[in-house]
Amino acid sequence: MEKRIENLIWVLIGLVAVVAAVAIITSILFGGRYYNGGYGPYGMMGGFYGMGIIMPIIGIISVILVLIFVYFILDAIRGPVNYVHTESISRAEEIAKERLAKGEISEEEYRKIIETIMR
């Protein structure tokens, strides 16, 4: 689980870096000729400086981050229960196999035990 969290952190850092790079590049490309050290020709609220391109990208990244968050929350809620159950079943099968190999139980008893475990 720790490796997943570490991978998620690196993905988030990468997404932030990509968004920052795209924002800087579009700001330079689309806002550079209007920028003269002040607010540009349109005043404080004008010009957008590449926001027409950035806003859809930010929206898509936001949706992706929410989906990743929901996935990890659901995985954390139901994950360990399934792993423990599978592990206990395989251990029970091993014990039944060992008992069959030692001759403590017959093949028919072994099949009944495995059938009971799988329910």
Buried (B, 14 or more C-beta within 10 A) or exposed (E): EEEEEEEBEEEEEEBEEEBEEBBEEBBEEBBEEBBEEEEBEEEEEEBBBBBEBBEEBEEEBEEEBEEBEEEBEEEEEEEEEEEEEEEEEEEBBEEBEEBBEEEEBEEEEBEEBBEEBEE
